[in-house]
Amino acid sequence: MTQQTLATELSFIKRLGAAEQEILIPEAVDFLKDLVVRFTDTRKKLLVDRDIWQKKIDDGELPDFISETSSIRESEWGIQNIPADLRDRRVEITGPVERKMVINALNANVKVFMADFEDSLAPAWDKVIEGQINLRDAVNGTISYVNEQGKQYQLQSDPAVLIARVRGLHLPEKHVLYQNEPIAGGLFDFALYFYHNYKQLLAKGSGPYFYLPKIQSYREALWWSDVFSFAEDRFELPRGTIKATVLIETLPAVFQMDEILYHLRHHIVGLNCGRWDYIFSYIKTLKNHSDRVLPDRQSVTMDQPFLSAYSRLLIKTCHKRGAFAMGGMAAFIPSKDIERNNWVLDKVRADKELEARNGHDGTWIAHPGLADTVMEVFDKVLAERQNQLDIFREEDAPITAAQLLEPCPGDRTEEGMRANIRVAVQYIEAWISGNGCVPIYGLMEDAATAEISRTSIWQWIHHEKSLSNGKKVTKSLFRQMLAEEMEVIKQEVGETRFSQGRFSDAAKLMERITTQDELIDFLTLPGYQLLD
């Protein structure tokens, strides 16, 4: 393993080839180094604060609104401004920063493409570096791609607005060390995307726009605000040049939405209902609370009271402050079978109609084939408007902590548990093979859905819950089902694919993170050790 020092404080544990030399130019690395030196200690403290807070919940407390920040919630203020090219975000598509995906997403019938360095990208070093090259080329309008059959992909003349999602605060970039420890993956993603693209983006009338994932507190939002302000000052840009949308995808964050908006008010343009991760966070946060154990994943839909409360509170909070309230992900994939495809489009249409009626300004899809259907839904509701910032939901009664934490009814079935196992194993196998965005059983899965699958089973084991057929969920029952479902997966994917893949490694990791006594926070942390 070779270490190269490009800036006095940073060491790179990779041989730096031609691709790296395009991106890791001295000026960009110098900027990254300044960010790392300035913000690493605070990041460490914020991660410790997460553990301290979680310990209180584990010991019996429940999350609640914060009394000492009530003045922020109760006073009148608003966010700074929303740039012109972000005022209409009725349909956004998401996907990893792979070259063909970037072109197809920017060409889709959508307003925004969220290019993802986080949950839908397995952050192997080559993928991360290539992703930066791909986004730079997209911003410059020079991106193209030719597949093995010779088909050419090129950017159309009026592509979607680009927003980059950086890695969450907890995720390291293990190939770059500062004081012999991996640096923050999010700082690496931010520094390089910002440095290589801010001038060209501003020249085009756009700007450096980001999605911020997995935030758990307003202090974490303030950390990002300081990062953005530091970058603006360093490059002599006006305050508020950098804009961010924050995903509300953790249970602690839903109780601090006003505070998150306030502390990022110069840089923020909206919040997003990251509902799959939110469900995962509900399980993980309340893991010791036996009265809050969720049923089968398929039962936990947006019409469940705790999720409906979350969506409505997000809309009301955002619009009061002049910020967007973005809806959640439609993970369905169009089908070549006409009957199945009609069913998919009906499900997606109903979901998006609910979001649009509730007052969301836009929503997410994972596949270009859903764009027309979802665009139609929001076109109908928005009419001549660009967004729904005029919907204040003033008729809503105040939403309480009890509503946000309300237990969710539904069955825990053997079929549901087996489906959880198959989805999680197949996703983990893809992820450790370098693919973070995977179609499984008609859904586009990313890390969040695998997280729901494995934490649900962990919690059922932990609280000795029974399935609807009377079987008690134990470690031995899980291990038996895991062995049986591995055979099912082998039949489904075929002997060749199974033997050439990393299914054995995936099963071992699934077994470890599902049966150990302490719940692992994120499967991507041990999974990252299996990536180059």
C-alpha positions in Angstrom: 0.0 0.0 0.0 1.6 3.3 -1.1 1.0 6.6 0.5 1.4 9.8 -1.5 1.3 13.2 0.2 -0.2 15.9 -2.1 -0.8 18.5 0.6 1.4 18.6 3.7 -1.4 17.2 5.9 -3.1 14.7 3.6 -2.0 11.2 2.6 -3.5 9.3 -0.3 -3.4 5.5 0.0 -3.8 4.8 -3.7 -1.5 4.9 -6.7 -2.7 8.1 -8.5 -3.3 7.4 -12.2 -4.5 9.6 -15.0 -8.1 9.8 -13.7 -6.9 11.0 -10.3 -4.6 13.5 -11.8 -7.5 15.1 -13.6 -9.4 15.6 -10.4 -6.7 15.8 -7.6 -4.9 18.8 -9.0 -2.9 20.8 -6.4 -5.3 23.7 -6.0 -8.3 21.3 -5.4 -6.3 19.2 -2.9 -5.2 22.4 -1.1 -8.8 23.4 -0.7 -9.8 19.9 0.5 -6.9 20.1 3.0 -8.0 23.4 4.4 -11.6 22.1 4.9 -10.3 18.9 6.5 -7.9 20.7 8.9 -10.6 23.2 9.9 -13.7 21.0 10.3 -12.5 17.5 11.3 -12.5 18.1 15.1 -16.0 19.4 15.1 -17.2 16.5 12.9 -15.7 14.1 15.4 -17.6 15.8 18.3 -20.8 15.8 16.3 -20.5 12.0 15.8 -19.9 11.6 19.6 -23.0 13.7 20.3 -25.0 11.3 18.2 -23.9 8.4 20.4 -24.6 10.3 23.6 -28.1 11.2 22.4 -28.9 7.7 21.2 -27.8 6.3 24.6 -30.6 8.4 26.3 -33.2 6.9 23.8 -31.8 3.4 24.4 -32.3 4.0 28.1 -36.0 4.8 27.8 -36.3 8.4 26.7 -38.3 9.3 23.6 -37.3 12.0 21.0 -39.0 15.3 21.4 -38.9 18.9 20.3 -36.1 20.9 22.0 -37.2 23.4 24.6 -34.1 25.6 24.4 -34.7 26.4 20.7 -38.4 27.2 21.0 -37.6 30.9 20.2 -36.4 29.8 16.7 -39.7 27.8 16.2 -41.9 30.6 17.4 -40.3 33.7 15.8 -40.8 35.1 12.3 -37.9 34.6 9.9 -37.3 33.1 6.5 -34.6 31.6 4.4 -32.4 33.9 2.2 -33.6 33.1 -1.3 -34.2 30.4 -3.9 -32.2 30.8 -7.2 -34.3 31.0 -10.4 -33.3 27.6 -11.7 -34.4 25.9 -8.5 -37.8 27.4 -8.2 -39.5 24.6 -10.2 -38.5 21.2 -8.9 -41.7 19.3 -9.5 -40.0 16.1 -10.6 -36.5 15.1 -9.6 -34.6 11.9 -10.7 -31.9 10.3 -8.6 -29.1 8.0 -9.3 -25.4 7.3 -8.9 -22.7 9.3 -10.6 -22.0 6.7 -13.3 -21.4 8.1 -16.8 -24.4 6.6 -18.7 -26.7 7.2 -15.8 -25.7 10.9 -15.6 -26.5 11.4 -19.2 -29.8 9.6 -19.2 -30.9 11.3 -16.0 -30.0 14.8 -17.2 -31.9 14.1 -20.5 -35.0 12.7 -18.7 -38.3 14.6 -18.6 -37.5 16.0 -15.1 -36.5 19.3 -13.6 -33.6 18.2 -11.5 -31.1 15.3 -11.4 -29.7 14.5 -8.0 -26.3 12.9 -8.8 -25.5 10.6 -5.9 -22.2 10.0 -4.1 -24.1 8.5 -1.2 -26.8 5.7 -0.8 -27.0 4.7 -4.5 -23.2 4.6 -5.0 -20.9 1.9 -3.6 -17.9 4.3 -2.9 -15.0 2.3 -4.4 -12.2 4.7 -5.0 -12.4 4.4 -8.8 -16.2 5.0 -8.8 -15.8 8.2 -6.6 -13.0 9.6 -8.9 -14.8 8.7 -12.1 -18.0 10.3 -10.6 -16.2 13.6 -10.2 -15.0 13.4 -13.8 -18.5 12.6 -15.0 -20.1 15.5 -13.2 -17.3 17.9 -14.4 -17.9 16.8 -18.0 -21.7 17.1 -17.5 -21.3 20.7 -16.2 -19.1 21.5 -19.1 -21.5 20.0 -21.6 -18.8 17.6 -23.0 -20.1 14.3 -21.4 -20.7 11.4 -23.8 -20.7 7.6 -23.6 -20.5 4.7 -26.0 -21.7 1.3 -24.8 -20.3 -2.1 -25.9 -22.8 -2.3 -28.7 -21.6 1.0 -30.1 -24.7 3.0 -29.0 -23.8 6.6 -28.2 -25.2 8.7 -25.4 -24.9 12.5 -25.5 -26.3 15.4 -23.5 -29.4 17.1 -25.0 -29.5 20.9 -25.3 -31.7 21.6 -22.2 -30.6 19.2 -19.5 -32.1 19.0 -16.0 -30.5 21.1 -13.2 -27.7 19.2 -11.4 -27.6 18.8 -7.7 -24.8 16.6 -6.1 -25.5 14.5 -3.0 -22.4 14.2 -0.9 -21.8 11.4 1.6 -23.2 11.7 5.1 -21.3 12.9 8.1 -20.6 9.4 9.4 -19.1 8.1 6.2 -15.3 8.1 5.8 -13.1 8.3 2.7 -10.6 5.7 3.7 -8.2 6.4 0.9 -7.3 9.8 2.2 -5.8 10.2 5.6 -5.4 13.2 7.9 -3.4 12.6 11.1 -3.5 8.9 10.2 -7.3 8.7 10.1 -9.7 8.6 7.2 -11.2 12.0 6.3 -14.9 12.7 6.0 -16.3 11.4 2.7 -18.7 14.3 2.5 -15.9 16.9 2.6 -14.0 15.0 -0.1 -17.2 14.9 -2.4 -18.0 18.6 -1.6 -14.5 20.0 -2.1 -13.9 18.4 -5.4 -17.3 19.0 -6.9 -17.4 22.6 -5.8 -13.8 23.4 -6.9 -14.1 21.9 -10.3 -17.5 23.3 -11.2 -18.5 26.4 -9.3 -17.2 28.9 -12.0 -18.9 27.1 -14.9 -22.1 26.6 -13.0 -22.4 30.3 -12.1 -21.5 31.3 -15.7 -24.4 29.2 -16.9 -26.8 30.9 -14.5 -26.9 28.0 -12.1 -24.8 27.3 -9.1 -23.1 24.8 -6.8 -26.1 23.0 -5.4 -26.0 20.1 -2.9 -28.2 17.5 -1.2 -27.2 16.8 2.4 -28.1 13.4 3.8 -28.5 11.7 7.2 -28.4 14.9 9.2 -29.5 14.3 12.8 -29.4 17.7 14.5 -29.3 21.4 13.8 -25.7 21.4 15.0 -24.8 19.2 12.1 -26.7 21.6 9.8 -24.6 24.5 11.3 -21.4 22.6 10.6 -22.4 22.4 6.9 -23.3 26.1 6.9 -19.9 26.9 8.2 -18.3 24.6 5.5 -20.3 26.5 2.8 -19.4 29.9 4.2 -15.8 29.0 4.4 -15.8 28.0 0.7 -17.6 31.1 -0.3 -15.1 33.3 1.5 -12.1 31.5 0.2 -13.2 32.0 -3.4 -14.7 35.5 -2.8 -18.3 34.5 -3.5 -21.3 36.2 -2.0 -22.9 34.6 1.0 -25.6 32.2 -0.1 -24.0 31.3 -3.5 -23.9 27.6 -2.4 -27.4 26.2 -2.0 -28.4 23.0 -0.2 -31.5 20.8 0.2 -31.5 18.8 3.4 -33.0 15.3 3.6 -35.1 14.8 6.7 -34.4 11.1 6.8 -33.6 10.6 10.5 -36.0 10.5 13.4 -34.0 13.0 15.5 -34.0 15.5 12.6 -37.8 15.7 12.3 -37.9 17.3 15.7 -35.4 20.0 14.6 -36.6 21.1 11.1 -37.1 24.7 12.0 -33.7 24.8 13.6 -32.0 23.1 10.6 -33.6 25.7 8.3 -32.6 28.5 10.6 -28.9 27.5 10.9 -28.6 27.0 7.2 -30.9 29.9 6.3 -28.3 31.6 4.0 -27.7 28.4 2.1 -30.8 26.2 2.3 -33.6 26.1 -0.3 -35.7 23.2 1.1 -36.1 19.9 3.0 -36.9 16.5 1.5 -38.9 13.6 2.9 -36.3 10.8 2.6 -38.9 8.3 3.7 -37.1 5.0 3.2 -34.2 6.1 5.4 -36.6 7.7 7.8 -38.3 4.3 8.3 -34.9 2.8 8.9 -34.0 5.6 11.4 -37.3 5.0 13.2 -36.4 1.3 13.7 -32.8 2.1 14.6 -33.5 5.0 17.0 -36.3 3.2 18.8 -34.6 -0.2 18.7 -34.9 -0.8 22.5 -38.6 0.3 22.6 -40.6 -2.9 22.4 -43.9 -1.0 21.8 -42.6 0.7 18.6 -41.5 -2.4 16.6 -42.6 -2.0 13.0 -44.4 -4.7 10.9 -43.5 -6.0 7.5 -41.8 -3.3 5.3 -44.6 -3.6 2.8 -47.1 -2.4 5.4 -45.2 0.8 6.3 -46.7 3.1 3.7 -47.1 6.9 3.7 -50.7 6.7 4.9 -49.5 5.3 8.2 -50.1 7.9 10.9 -46.5 8.4 11.9 -45.4 8.9 8.3 -48.4 11.1 7.4 -47.6 13.4 10.3 -43.9 13.6 9.3 -44.8 14.6 5.7 -47.4 17.2 6.8 -45.2 18.7 9.4 -42.3 19.0 6.9 -44.6 20.9 4.4 -46.0 23.2 7.0 -42.5 24.0 8.5 -40.8 24.6 5.1 -43.5 26.8 3.6 -43.7 29.0 6.7 -40.0 29.8 6.1 -40.2 30.1 2.3 -38.4 26.8 1.7 -39.4 23.9 -0.5 -40.9 20.7 0.9 -39.8 17.9 -1.4 -41.7 14.6 -1.5 -40.2 11.1 -1.3 -38.9 8.4 -3.6 -41.0 6.3 -6.0 -38.8 3.2 -6.1 -40.9 1.3 -8.7 -39.4 0.3 -12.0 -41.5 0.2 -15.2 -42.2 -3.3 -16.5 -42.2 -4.6 -20.1 -45.3 -6.6 -19.1 -48.2 -4.2 -20.0 -50.5 -5.4 -17.1 -47.7 -5.2 -14.5 -46.6 -1.8 -15.9 -50.1 -0.4 -15.6 -50.2 -1.6 -12.0 -46.8 0.1 -11.3 -48.0 3.4 -12.9 -51.3 3.3 -10.9 -49.3 2.8 -7.6 -46.9 5.6 -8.4 -49.7 7.9 -9.6 -51.7 7.4 -6.3 -48.6 8.0 -4.2 -47.7 11.2 -6.0 -51.2 12.5 -6.0 -51.2 12.3 -2.3 -47.9 14.2 -2.0 -49.1 16.9 -4.5 -52.5 17.3 -2.6 -50.6 17.6 0.7 -48.6 20.5 -0.7 -45.2 19.1 -1.6 -43.4 21.2 -4.2 -42.0 18.2 -6.1 -41.0 14.6 -5.7 -38.4 11.9 -6.5 -38.3 9.1 -9.0 -35.6 6.5 -9.5 -36.3 5.6 -13.2 -36.8 7.9 -16.3 -39.8 5.7 -17.3 -41.8 7.2 -14.5 -41.1 10.8 -15.4 -44.1 11.4 -17.7 -46.6 9.9 -15.3 -45.3 11.9 -12.3 -44.9 15.1 -14.2 -48.5 14.9 -15.3 -49.6 14.6 -11.6 -47.7 17.7 -10.5 -48.6 19.7 -13.7 -52.3 19.1 -12.9 -52.0 20.3 -9.3 -49.5 23.2 -9.9 -51.3 24.6 -13.0 -49.6 27.9 -13.6 -47.5 27.8 -10.4 -43.8 26.8 -10.2 -44.2 25.3 -6.8 -46.6 25.2 -3.8 -44.9 27.7 -1.4 -48.4 29.2 -1.1 -49.8 26.1 0.7 -49.3 26.8 4.4 -51.5 24.0 5.8 -52.8 26.5 8.4 -55.9 24.4 9.0 -53.7 21.6 10.5 -53.8 21.1 14.2 -50.2 21.2 15.7 -48.4 17.9 15.1 -47.2 16.4 18.4 -44.2 14.3 19.3 -46.7 11.5 20.1 -48.0 11.5 16.5 -44.5 11.4 15.0 -43.7 8.4 17.2 -47.0 6.6 16.9 -46.6 2.8 16.7 -47.5 1.3 13.3 -50.0 -1.6 13.1 -49.6 -4.5 10.7 -48.5 -8.1 10.5 -45.0 -9.6 10.8 -45.2 -12.5 8.3 -42.9 -15.3 7.4 -43.2 -14.2 3.8 -42.2 -10.7 4.7 -39.2 -11.8 6.7 -38.0 -14.1 3.9 -38.4 -11.2 1.4 -36.4 -9.0 3.7 -33.6 -11.5 3.7 -33.5 -11.9 -0.1 -33.6 -8.2 -0.7 -30.9 -7.4 1.9 -28.5 -10.2 0.7 -28.9 -9.3 -2.9 -28.4 -5.6 -2.2 -25.3 -6.2 0.0 -23.9 -8.5 -2.7 -24.3 -5.8 -5.3 -22.9 -3.1 -3.0 -19.7 -4.9 -2.0 -19.3 -5.7 -5.8 -19.3 -2.0 -6.4 -22.9 -1.3 -7.5 -25.0 0.7 -5.1 -28.2 1.0 -7.1 -29.9 -2.3 -7.9 -33.2 -3.4 -9.4 -34.6 -6.2 -7.2 -38.2 -7.6 -7.6 -39.4 -4.5 -9.5 -38.0 -1.9 -7.2 -34.9 0.2 -7.5 -33.2 -0.5 -4.2 -30.5 1.5 -2.5 -28.9 1.2 0.9 -32.0 2.5 2.7 -34.3 -0.4 1.8 -31.6 -2.9 2.7 -31.2 -1.1 6.0 -34.9 -1.5 6.7 -34.8 -5.1 5.9 -31.9 -6.1 8.2 -32.8 -3.8 11.1 -36.4 -5.0 11.1 -35.3 -8.6 11.6 -32.7 -7.5 14.2 -35.4 -5.8 16.2 -37.8 -8.7 15.9 -35.1 -11.0 17.3 -34.2 -8.5 20.0 -37.7 -8.3 21.3 -38.6 -11.9 20.7 -41.5 -11.1 18.5 -43.6 -13.7 16.8 -44.6 -14.0 13.2 -48.3 -14.1 12.2 -48.0 -17.9 11.9 -46.9 -18.2 15.6 -43.2 -18.8 15.0 -41.0 -16.9 17.4 -38.3 -14.8 15.6 -34.9 -16.1 16.9 -31.3 -16.1 15.7 -31.6 -19.7 14.8 -34.9 -19.2 12.9 -33.2 -16.3 11.0 -30.1 -18.4 10.2 -32.3 -21.3 8.9 -34.3 -18.9 6.7 -31.0 -17.2 5.5 -29.7 -20.6 4.4 -33.0 -21.4 2.6 -33.3 -18.1 0.9 -29.7 -18.3 -0.3 -30.9 -21.4 -2.3 -33.9 -19.3 -3.6 -31.5 -16.5 -4.7 -29.2 -19.1 -6.4 -32.2 -20.4 -8.4 -33.4 -16.9 -9.3 -30.0 -15.5 -10.5 -28.6 -18.8 -11.9 -25.7 -20.9 -10.9 -23.1 -19.0 -12.9 -24.0 -15.5 -11.6 -24.3 -16.9 -8.1 -20.9 -18.6 -8.1 -19.1 -15.7 -9.8 -20.7 -13.1 -7.4 -20.0 -12.3 -3.8 -23.1 -13.9 -2.3 -21.2 -15.8 0.3 -19.6 -12.6 1.6 -22.9 -10.9 1.5 -24.6 -13.7 3.5 -21.8 -13.6 6.1 -22.2 -9.8 6.5 -26.0 -10.1 6.7 -25.7 -12.8 9.3 -23.3 -10.8 11.4 -25.2 -7.5 11.4 -28.5 -9.1 12.0 -27.6 -11.4 14.9 -25.0 -9.5 16.9 -26.3 -8.0 20.2 -25.4 -4.4 19.3 -27.1 -3.0 16.3 -24.7 -1.6 13.8 -25.6 1.9 12.8 -25.1 1.6 9.0 -24.4 -1.6 7.0 -22.3 0.6 4.6 -19.6 1.0 7.4 -18.7 -2.7 7.6 -19.5 -3.0 3.9 -17.0 -0.3 3.0 -14.2 -2.6 4.4 -15.1 -5.0 1.6 -14.7 -2.4 -1.1 -11.4 -1.3 -2.8 
